[in-house]
Amino acid sequence: MQRTLGGKLWSLVQYACVLYAGQKAFNALQRSLKKKREEIQSRRENSDKVDIASEDSFPASDPPAWGGSHAVGPIH
């Protein structure tokens, strides 16, 4: 069965719509992935700052006391 010119044009229009919709979806996906990459990079940078600050403060002068009291001097 041979398609008419109108049928061929209609198929072409449908194909163009599918391509357009696919391109829009692809662009939205790219924007979403870019945003996720930026969020991950930002978290890494913040984590790096914390790690550097932690390394710079090590070793601490004294560890925290475990008891509820501490010696000040002899009791009179």
C-alpha positions as CSV (number, residue, x, y, z in Angstrom):
1,M,0.0,0.0,0.0
2,Q,1.4,3.3,-1.1
3,R,1.2,6.3,1.3
4,T,-0.2,9.5,0.0
5,L,1.8,12.8,0.2
6,G,-0.4,13.9,3.1
7,G,0.3,10.7,5.0
8,K,4.0,11.1,4.4
9,L,3.9,14.7,5.6
10,W,1.9,13.6,8.7
11,S,4.5,10.9,9.5
12,L,7.3,13.5,9.1
13,V,5.5,15.9,11.5
14,Q,5.1,13.1,14.1
15,Y,8.8,12.2,13.7
16,A,9.8,15.8,14.2
17,C,7.6,16.1,17.4
18,V,9.2,12.9,18.8
19,L,12.7,14.3,18.1
20,Y,11.7,17.7,19.7
21,A,10.3,16.0,22.8
22,G,13.4,13.8,23.1
23,Q,15.7,16.8,22.8
24,K,13.8,18.7,25.5
25,A,14.0,15.6,27.8
26,F,17.7,15.2,27.1
27,N,18.4,18.9,27.9
28,A,16.4,18.6,31.1
29,L,18.4,15.5,32.1
30,Q,21.7,17.3,31.3
31,R,20.7,20.3,33.5
32,S,19.8,17.9,36.3
33,L,23.1,16.1,36.1
34,K,25.0,19.3,36.0
35,K,23.2,20.5,39.2
36,K,24.0,17.2,40.9
37,R,27.7,17.4,39.9
38,E,27.9,20.9,41.3
39,E,26.2,19.8,44.6
40,I,28.7,16.9,44.9
41,Q,31.6,19.2,44.2
42,S,30.4,21.7,46.8
43,R,30.1,18.9,49.4
44,R,33.6,17.7,48.6
45,E,35.0,21.2,49.0
46,N,33.3,21.7,52.4
47,S,34.4,18.2,53.5
48,D,38.0,19.1,52.5
49,K,37.9,22.3,54.6
50,V,36.8,20.3,57.6
51,D,39.5,17.6,57.1
52,I,42.2,20.3,56.7
53,A,41.0,22.1,59.9
54,S,41.0,18.8,61.7
55,E,44.5,17.9,60.6
56,D,45.8,21.3,61.5
57,S,44.4,21.0,65.1
58,F,46.0,17.5,65.6
59,P,47.4,16.6,68.0
60,A,45.2,18.3,70.6
61,S,47.1,19.6,73.6
62,D,45.2,17.3,76.1
63,P,42.4,14.9,75.7
64,P,39.2,15.6,77.6
65,A,38.9,14.3,81.1
66,W,36.8,11.2,81.7
67,G,35.9,11.9,85.3
68,G,33.4,14.4,86.7
69,S,36.0,16.2,88.8
70,H,39.7,17.1,88.6
71,A,42.4,17.8,91.0
72,V,43.1,21.4,91.9
73,G,45.3,20.8,94.8
74,P,45.4,19.3,98.2
75,I,42.2,19.5,100.3
76,H,42.7,21.4,103.6
